[in-house]
């Protein structure tokens, strides 16, 4: 294996937005990220850093030829799951009823990527590391701490991810979180899965990142001042205090202050 993320573990996230600079400014002010529009040969892709380490990517929504898409795709955060053999994983994806949206493709010497849709309709990325393993900082204020799949068919999602990656699933043992499923790699929880029925009608199946924060209420207030929206106001639950937000361009994410160390 190439890096610290075992296959099946969420290792990276990125955001595709109409206005890249506006997104860079929003997340800089909210979480302290540093980043700028990348070089043209990389499609302008920005690797944002926190304490000098890569934490997330932000890119401008565009067609392969650089033109503006019509219609503009939704602004969404994409979660990437680590794999040590992306071509084999993609064969497993199609064998298990998923579909390949994009790739596989080489990203210079950094690694190989693809984007897939699971059989329940949720989109997720795959990353085979080369010189780049993924997020260099996690579980700290402003950094990724959890990734969660919300789907309308828990059994189908469970069967799919277990078939394409070395992950297992099990109901959480956390009190007060009945019905919540954990993804595990080598017995360690690396992500979660919940039923779509818990969300408002019309929300599609999706993966969503959680960012660790020191003060949920303070972050919610700051996001609101900066033009973001509150999708679920701060509330206390088994894992800690959390809220669900979207940035001014519609990218949804959760923030959490964990009740116990992540």
C-alpha positions as CSV (number, residue, x, y, z in Angstrom):
1,X,0.0,0.0,0.0
2,X,1.2,3.5,-0.9
3,X,0.1,5.7,1.9
4,X,-1.6,6.2,5.3
5,X,-5.1,5.6,4.0
6,X,-6.0,1.9,3.8
7,X,-8.2,0.9,0.8
8,X,-11.8,1.8,1.5
9,X,-11.0,4.8,3.7
10,X,-12.2,8.3,2.7
11,X,-9.0,10.1,1.9
12,X,-9.8,13.3,0.1
13,X,-12.6,15.7,-0.7
14,X,-13.1,18.4,-3.3
15,X,-15.6,21.0,-4.3
16,X,-16.7,22.0,-7.8
17,X,-18.2,25.5,-7.9
18,X,-19.1,28.2,-10.5
19,X,-17.0,30.9,-8.7
20,X,-13.8,29.3,-7.5
21,X,-12.3,32.5,-6.0
22,X,-15.5,33.1,-4.0
23,X,-15.3,29.6,-2.6
24,X,-11.7,30.0,-1.7
25,X,-12.5,33.2,0.2
26,X,-15.5,31.6,2.0
27,X,-13.6,28.6,3.3
28,X,-10.5,30.7,4.1
29,X,-12.6,32.9,6.4
30,X,-14.6,30.1,7.9
31,X,-11.9,27.5,8.5
32,X,-8.5,29.2,8.0
33,X,-7.7,27.4,4.8
34,X,-5.0,28.8,2.5
35,X,-5.4,28.3,-1.3
36,X,-5.3,30.1,-4.6
37,X,-6.4,29.3,-8.2
38,X,-4.0,26.7,-9.5
39,X,-2.0,26.7,-12.8
40,X,-3.8,26.3,-16.1
41,X,-2.1,22.9,-16.8
42,X,-3.9,21.6,-13.7
43,X,-7.2,23.1,-14.8
44,X,-6.9,25.7,-12.1
45,X,-7.4,23.1,-9.4
46,X,-6.7,24.5,-6.0
47,X,-5.3,22.4,-3.2
48,X,-6.3,24.2,0.0
49,X,-4.0,23.8,3.0
50,X,-4.4,24.1,6.8
51,X,-1.2,24.5,8.8
52,X,0.7,23.9,5.6
53,X,-0.9,20.5,4.9
54,X,-3.4,19.6,2.2
55,X,-7.0,19.6,3.5
56,X,-9.3,19.8,0.5
57,X,-9.5,20.7,-3.2
58,X,-11.6,23.5,-4.8
59,X,-12.1,23.7,-8.6
60,X,-14.1,25.8,-11.1
61,X,-17.0,24.0,-12.8
62,X,-16.1,23.8,-16.5
63,X,-16.2,21.5,-19.5
64,X,-13.0,19.7,-20.5
65,X,-12.4,22.4,-23.1
66,X,-12.6,25.1,-20.5
67,X,-16.0,26.4,-21.5
68,X,-18.8,27.1,-19.0
69,X,-21.2,24.2,-18.6
70,X,-24.8,24.6,-19.6
71,X,-26.6,23.7,-17.5
72,X,-24.3,24.4,-14.6
73,X,-23.8,21.2,-12.5
74,X,-24.8,21.4,-8.8
75,X,-22.3,22.6,-6.3
76,X,-21.3,19.6,-4.3
77,X,-18.5,18.2,-2.2
78,X,-17.1,14.9,-3.5
79,X,-15.7,12.3,-1.1
80,X,-12.9,10.1,-2.5
81,X,-12.3,6.6,-1.2
82,X,-8.8,5.2,-1.3
83,X,-8.0,2.2,-3.4
84,X,-4.7,0.5,-4.2
85,X,-5.9,-0.8,-7.7
86,X,-8.4,1.6,-9.3
87,X,-8.9,-0.5,-12.5
88,X,-9.8,-3.6,-10.5
89,X,-12.1,-1.5,-8.3
90,X,-13.9,-0.1,-11.3
91,X,-14.6,-3.6,-12.6
92,X,-16.0,-4.5,-9.3
93,X,-18.1,-1.3,-9.4
94,X,-19.8,-2.3,-12.6
95,X,-20.1,-5.9,-11.6
96,X,-21.9,-4.8,-8.4
97,X,-24.4,-2.6,-10.2
98,X,-22.7,0.8,-10.0
99,X,-21.6,3.0,-12.9
100,X,-18.5,4.9,-13.9
101,X,-19.1,8.6,-14.4
102,X,-15.5,9.6,-15.1
103,X,-12.1,8.0,-15.4
104,X,-10.0,6.3,-14.6
105,X,-7.4,9.0,-15.3
106,X,-3.9,9.8,-14.3
107,X,-3.4,13.1,-12.3
108,X,0.2,13.7,-13.2
109,X,2.3,11.7,-10.8
110,X,0.0,12.4,-7.9
111,X,-2.3,9.4,-8.5
112,X,-5.2,8.0,-10.4
113,X,-8.8,9.0,-10.0
114,X,-12.3,8.1,-11.0
115,X,-15.8,9.1,-10.1
116,X,-18.6,6.5,-9.8
117,X,-22.3,6.3,-8.9
118,X,-23.4,3.6,-6.5
119,X,-26.6,1.6,-7.3
120,X,-28.6,3.9,-4.9
121,X,-27.7,7.0,-6.9
122,X,-24.9,8.5,-4.7
123,X,-21.8,9.8,-6.4
124,X,-18.4,9.1,-4.9
125,X,-14.8,9.4,-6.0
126,X,-12.0,6.8,-6.0
127,X,-8.3,7.7,-5.5
128,X,-5.3,5.5,-6.1
129,X,-2.4,7.4,-4.5
130,X,0.9,8.0,-6.3
131,X,2.9,10.7,-4.7
132,X,-0.2,12.2,-3.1
133,X,-2.0,10.2,-0.4
134,X,-4.9,12.6,0.3
135,X,-5.7,14.9,3.2
136,X,-2.5,15.6,5.3
137,X,-4.5,16.9,8.3
138,X,-7.7,15.5,9.8
139,X,-9.7,15.5,13.0
140,X,-8.7,19.1,13.9
141,X,-10.5,22.4,13.8
142,X,-11.2,23.2,10.1
143,X,-10.3,19.7,8.8
144,X,-12.2,16.7,7.7
145,X,-13.3,14.4,10.5
146,X,-16.0,12.2,9.0
147,X,-17.7,11.2,5.7
148,X,-21.3,10.1,5.5
149,X,-23.5,8.4,2.9
150,X,-27.2,9.2,3.0
151,X,-29.1,6.7,0.8
152,X,-32.6,5.5,0.3
153,X,-31.5,1.8,0.3
154,X,-29.2,0.9,3.1
155,X,-29.1,-2.9,2.2
156,X,-28.1,-2.2,-1.4
157,X,-25.5,0.4,-0.4
158,X,-24.1,-2.0,2.2
159,X,-23.8,-4.8,-0.3
160,X,-22.3,-2.6,-3.0
161,X,-19.5,-1.0,-0.9
162,X,-18.6,-4.3,0.7
163,X,-18.3,-5.8,-2.8
164,X,-16.1,-3.2,-4.3
165,X,-13.7,-2.2,-1.4
166,X,-12.3,-4.0,1.6
167,X,-14.9,-2.4,4.0
168,X,-17.4,-4.0,6.3
169,X,-20.5,-2.4,7.8
170,X,-22.1,-2.7,11.2
171,X,-24.8,-0.9,13.2
172,X,-23.2,1.8,15.4
173,X,-22.8,0.9,19.1
174,X,-23.2,4.6,20.0
175,X,-26.2,5.1,22.4
176,X,-29.0,7.2,20.8
177,X,-28.0,6.6,17.2
178,X,-30.1,3.6,16.5
179,X,-30.3,2.8,12.8
180,X,-27.0,4.4,12.0
181,X,-24.5,2.2,10.1
182,X,-20.7,2.5,10.3
183,X,-18.2,1.7,7.5
184,X,-15.2,-0.1,8.9
185,X,-11.8,-0.9,7.6
186,X,-9.8,-3.4,9.6
187,X,-12.4,-3.0,12.4
188,X,-12.0,0.7,12.6
189,X,-14.9,3.1,11.8
190,X,-14.0,5.3,8.9
191,X,-17.4,6.6,7.8
192,X,-21.1,6.4,8.3
193,X,-24.4,5.7,6.5
194,X,-27.9,6.8,7.3
195,X,-31.3,6.5,5.7
196,X,-32.5,9.2,3.4
197,X,-36.0,9.2,5.1
198,X,-34.4,11.3,7.9
199,X,-34.0,14.3,5.5
200,X,-36.5,16.5,3.7
201,X,-38.3,15.3,0.6
202,X,-36.3,15.8,-2.6
203,X,-32.8,15.5,-1.2
204,X,-31.0,13.0,-3.4
205,X,-28.7,10.2,-2.2
206,X,-25.3,11.7,-1.5
207,X,-22.0,11.6,0.4
208,X,-21.2,14.6,2.7
209,X,-18.1,15.7,4.6
210,X,-18.0,16.7,8.2
211,X,-15.5,19.2,9.4
212,X,-14.2,19.3,13.0
213,X,-14.8,22.7,14.7
214,X,-14.0,24.1,18.2
215,X,-17.4,25.9,18.4
216,X,-20.3,24.9,16.2
217,X,-22.5,27.9,17.1
218,X,-19.7,30.3,16.3
219,X,-19.0,28.7,12.9
220,X,-22.7,28.7,12.0
221,X,-22.9,32.4,12.8
222,X,-19.8,33.1,10.8
223,X,-21.1,31.1,7.8
224,X,-24.4,32.9,7.9
225,X,-22.6,36.3,8.0
226,X,-20.6,35.2,4.9
227,X,-23.8,34.3,2.9
228,X,-24.0,30.6,3.7
229,X,-27.2,28.9,4.7
230,X,-28.2,26.8,7.7
231,X,-29.7,23.5,6.6
232,X,-29.9,22.1,10.2
233,X,-29.3,24.5,13.1
234,X,-26.9,23.4,15.9
235,X,-28.1,20.4,17.9
236,X,-26.7,17.9,20.3
237,X,-26.6,14.3,19.4
238,X,-24.7,11.1,20.5
239,X,-21.4,12.0,18.7
240,X,-21.4,15.7,19.8
241,X,-22.8,19.0,18.8
242,X,-23.3,19.5,15.1
243,X,-25.0,21.5,12.3
244,X,-25.5,21.2,8.6
245,X,-24.6,24.2,6.4
246,X,-24.2,25.1,2.8
247,X,-21.8,27.6,1.3
248,X,-23.1,30.6,-0.7
249,X,-23.0,28.5,-3.9
250,X,-24.9,25.6,-2.4
251,X,-22.1,23.1,-1.4
252,X,-23.5,21.3,1.7
253,X,-21.3,20.1,4.6
254,X,-21.6,19.4,8.3
255,X,-19.6,20.7,11.2
256,X,-19.2,18.9,14.5
257,X,-17.6,19.4,17.9
258,X,-17.1,15.8,18.9
259,X,-18.3,14.7,22.4
260,X,-15.1,12.6,22.7
261,X,-11.9,12.8,20.7
262,X,-12.3,11.6,17.1
